Amino acid sequence: MKAVHFGAGNIGRGFIGLLLSQSGFEVTFVARNEKQVQMIRQKGKYQVMLANEAEDTRLVQNVTAIHTKNRQAVAGRRFTSLPARTRSTAARS
């Protein structure tokens, strides 16, 4: 399955991308930082350091990126929609 995440910052790569990758998704980041986009596209993976005492690391694989200015590529991406939690459902959890 494929997923698209808008933003490749700390939360996008370090949290959302990690979770999606661990769940078996091929992740495409849509980002505005050209250096970041190129790095992700070239390597297809990156490392995340967890915020625990041991500072464990995880390798996030099967990722790519598109620059926000490339509207045609972004519009042409097919991906799986993930259900978003709303405030009303979050309050019941």
Secondary structure as UniProt FT lines:
FT   STRAND          2..6
FT   HELIX           10..11
FT   HELIX           12..17
FT   HELIX           18..22
FT   TURN            23..24
FT   STRAND          26..31
FT   HELIX           34..43
FT   STRAND          45..49
FT   TURN            53..54
FT   STRAND          57..61
FT   STRAND          63..67
FT   TURN            68..69
FT   HELIX           71..76
FT   HELIX           87..92
//
